[in-house]
């Protein structure tokens, strides 16, 4: 099973377009990823704040990383 998370720091300055500032390289840590996903079984139905998905106004870098990952599924 693949286990990758891409962390991108973004900013906006005086305009509605987000820019990628940098990317944080997270090592593959299955315990961390399991904690983020609320366990090995994935997300449960009783979450206080359900996932909101990817915002529409992300930077090109973030968008490219997200859609590139979807192509590899």
N, C-alpha and C positions, 0 to 999 in steps of 0.2 A: 504494500500500500504506500502510495506517495504521501509525503508529509512536508509541504513547503508553505511558508507564509512570507509574502513580500510586504515590507513595511516602508511606506513612502511618506516623507514629511512634505507637506504642501503649504503654500502661502498664497495670499492674494493681496495686491497692493493697488488700491484706487480703481480697480476695474473688476468686473464679475468673473474674470478668467483665472483659474487656479494654475499655479506654476509648481513644478516639482523642485524642492530644495535639495533633497538628498534621499538616499535609500539606506535603511538599516539592515544589515545582514544578520538575520537570526539563525543560529545554529539549529540543526534538526534535534529537537528535544520533544520526544513523544509524550512525556509527562506534562510539559507546558501546553502542547497542542491539545491534549486530552482535556486539560483544565479549561482551556478556552472554549472547546466544543462541548463542555459539560459532560464529559465521559466518553467512553469508547462507543457507546450507542448513538452518539450525536445529540442533537438538541431535543429536549423534552417539551411537552405541551404546557407545563406549568411554569413557564418563565415569566418573571415580572415585566420584563421588557423584551418583546420578541425581536428577532433580527430585522433590520430595516433594508438590507441589501446595499448595493453600491449606488452612491448618489449620482445624479445625472451630470453634475458639473465638475467632475474630477479632472485632473491634469491629463495630458496626453500620455505621459509615462505610466501613470496609474491605470489608465484605460488599456494601454497596450499590455501591461503585465497581467491584468485581469482576463482579457480576451485571449491572450496567448495561452494562459493556463487552461481555459475552457477548451481550446483546440486539442490539448494533450489528454483530455479525459477519454 
